[in-house]
Amino acid sequence: MVRTHNHRPTSQMNSSDSNEYNLLPNKCILLMRMLALPLLISSPLANAQEPSNAASPTMSYEQAVAIQVEGKPINLGNHSATRLADWDQDGDLDLIVGSGEGRLWLFRNRGTPRNPAFQQQQPITAGTQDRWGTSYTGIVLTNLVGDKLPDLVVCHSGNQLTIHENTGSAERPKFDESDLTFEVQANCQGRFDVADWDSDGLPDLITGSFGGKLMWYPNEGRERLPKFGRGKPLSGISLAYNSHPRLLDFNQDGRIDLLLGVNWGTVSLFLNDGRQKNSLDKSRLLQWSEGATLNLREENGDDTTPELADLDGDGVLDLISGGKNGRLFFMKGVGIAARVKTLETLLAQHAPQLGKTLRDDATVRQQIFGVLAALQADLAGGLVPDAQREQLFERLAPLAQQYPDILERSKFNLKTSPHLPLLAGQYWVVLLESLPESASNRRRVADAVDFQGGYRRLLVDFGILFLDNNTATPEHLAAMHRLIAAIPRDVWDVETVTVADWLGPSVNTQKIRSRSGINIFALPLGRPENSFANDAPRPGFTDVYLICLAHELAHNMLDTVGKKNRPELFERKFECLAQAAGPQVVYRAPKSLGIDQAATKANFRTIGAWDGEASTWNQAWKDYFREKKQFDRAYTRGNVQFFLDAPQEAFATLANQFFADSQLMLEFCKVRWDAGHKSNINQFLLIADYLSEGNAKLNFYVMRPGGDLRVTPVHLSRDAQGRITQLESNESIAKFNYQDGSLVTQFHLQSK
């Protein structure tokens, strides 16, 4: 970065300044000091010596309404990036906007904290300067230099960031024309925020870009004299196009989260999961109050510049955004109390004929499912404190007794009431997620909705809601319980198991939202399936209903739980795929980043497997693998090309053999090894290593048609690197040698 030389030196912090935030709750100190977002009802321009109550976050919002001045919608004519702050310290939030032509605008609020009324725009200036370039411009107000007053920070002219010191007062901000300027990533164009990302006490820069890449610029200076270092990718996030970052403690847990608006009109939330420093979890999308994904593209003409603040003073954060066309929009945040009241009202109005109403009235259906989906989104997002969760449960649980024909577990008529099993299921999910995870709380949920027998045991013992319109037999439920109980609890994470065919056709359009879920086949218990290829030592017949359950549970093992808890095994999955695919298929480094298409295509051209025409690539790719024994037998279940194209299936498919007959799978891998197919044993060891959780004990399984399950412990030995070197079962002793890395180079199997 390049720093200009026209910045006027500022005074050093005096001794009294060190206590200027000592009245704030501990977890709010950092955010009030470093963030320019008005997460708290008071503004970043407010006197930070006074504590402030945080408004509640939410994942769902009412439809967009144009923000007006004197009865006319605001329209800056090109682009608008929004901020809210109490500019003049009169107790309400004013609107601050960076335009698409280098200008900054202030819309003063002359209404009240609950009823904003914005005046005509007036320019924000720094001395005589009233323009910063001629393109997209972003603005942040936060203290970076000088005293504790928020300074004017402007991102402009493609890749420039300029800081102007506030030399005025809290009530009358005034910015010095002298500045401090830095360079950021190309095509940033005003997409930025300021936050102490590395928790070192100094505010850093986080920038977006036209292409979508996010960058973090650590502050390597000192307090009140920033110096931003070389940019680094922010958690590998690149969401095209026009990525506008907002950094804030969204769920109020003391960790900085990321809100990201993009070109397509959506807003993504990345929560900081706290596993390690600056670790952002997978994204989730903000939504409309009826449950659909929030999208502003029709309103703002591409681009979304999100800002959160409690603009209407109801204690719930609202969403404000500009966009490419220069218009500004307000989306009222919908809080939990309002949602519960809406649900109660809808049930009271329509309960006698709710099944028919949901079938025939799309509006009512959208409203009632939307309320439940919004509640689930906030619960899953960790946005509801424990005390409020208990209150939510106490409010919702009695509804099941009040409307037992709708909300308690029962078998619904899918012809007359096709949506009721889905409504009941979504209600159960919300009840379950409203309480902290514990067996006693699961029993409270089971009692509230009258779960009995096998349904109750699945819920209480494992936290699984089985949604099947009460179609499964007791034998189904007992066999499911036996299988799940035999799998280590810490290796999977599933909250709902659905059977779509038993829930009816409405499940195709009305999804059940849960923290995590799988769907299995609608089949009778006892139908056989041979999970092994014809070159296996013997058939391995198992129960297709149960092996489907094992397969789907495995989807929520390595690729979800394991990706966080056993990242080295997640990487090994792709090493196994690369080994099975052979040398012509090139993976990136690390291999979990997927196939290097350019290098792979170059190899295919060299060996004559592709003519270099883009239009023929897909067919050439398929032809390379089709009906070739080396690729048909490189993976334990099917041609390796399927798993290269769908790597999410690569681990789950191993469960089909491992849970059908683990010993047979081991012997099958030895047959393939001896035939020159060296990759199968590494696939076996991948699932064995994962299910053993890195320990010396592992279960072997034999599951037969009808659900008969035999579980036998086996013993593992490991080397200093944790690699499995020996596996001793009742039938055999297997020994493995390695050179470098995690893939086996020698494999011996001896029968006992």
Buried (B, 14 or more C-beta within 10 A) or exposed (E): BEEEEEBEEBEEBEEEEEEBBEEBEEEBBBBBBBBBBBBBBBBBBBEBEEEBEBBBBBBBBBEBEEBEBEEEEBEBEEBBBBBBBBBBBEBBBBBBBBBBBBBBBBBBBEEEBEEBEBBEBEEBBBEEBEBBBEBBBBBBBBBBBBBBBBBBBBBBBBBBBBBBBBBEEBEEBBBBEBBBBBBBBEBBBBBBBBBBBBBEEBBBBBBBBBBBBBBBBBBBBEBBBBBBBEBEEBBEBBBEBBBBBBBBBBBBBBBBBBBBBBBBBBBBBBBBBEEEEEBBBEBBBBBBBBBEEBBBBEBBBBBBBBBBBBBBBBBBBBBBBBBBBBBBBBBBBBBBBBBBEBBBEBBEEBBEEBBBBBBEBEEBBBBBBBBBBBBBBBBBBBBBEEEBBBBBBEBBBEBBEEBEBBBBBBEBEBEEBBBBBBBBBBBBBBBBBBBEEEEEBBBBBBEBBBBEEBBBBBBBBBBBBBBBBEEBEEBBBBBBBBBBEBBBEEBBBBBBBBBBBBBBEBBEEBBBBBBBBBBBBBBEBBBEBBBBBEEBEEBBBBBBBBBBBBBBBBBBBBBBBBBEBBEEBBBBBBBBBBBBBBEBBBBEEEBBEEBBEEBBBBBBEEEEBBEEEEEEBEEBBEBBBEEBEEBBBBBBBBBBBBBBEEBEBBBBBBBBBBBBBBBBBBBBBBBBBEEEBBBBBBBBBBBBBBBBBBEEEBBBBBBBBBBEBEBBEBEBEBEEEEBBBBBBBEBBBBBBEBEEEBBBEEBEBEEE
